[in-house]
Amino acid sequence: MNNMNQMMKQVKKMQAQMLKAQEELEHKTFEGTAGGVVTVTVNGHKKVLSVDIKPEAVDPDDIEMLQDLVLTAINDALTKAEEVANSDMGKFTGGMKIPGLF
């Protein structure tokens, strides 16, 4: 019975550490860029915080290029956020992917 209590304490401690790590991810920011003219900032919860487009990126005759640059920058930022989230949370999960955790 003492072993079970010890294990439950360890589980609660790990849960608290995971919750703290998830909260810290919200305050981390990641930038993705494309072509040096589009920059997107996201947080560790993969929410877009800002999009910066330099004037030289805007060509009324080539809107598709601007759209591609924005998508590329967003995906770059989200990839960086995902990598850090996986690394931070992987410390607790041993590399297992747990749906809904992060």
Buried (B, 14 or more C-beta within 10 A) or exposed (E): EEEEEEEEEEEEEEEEEBEEBBEEBEEBBBBBBBBEBBBBBBBBBBEBEEEEBEEEBEEEEEEEBBEBBBBBBBEBBBEBBBEBBEEBBEEBBEEEEEEEEB
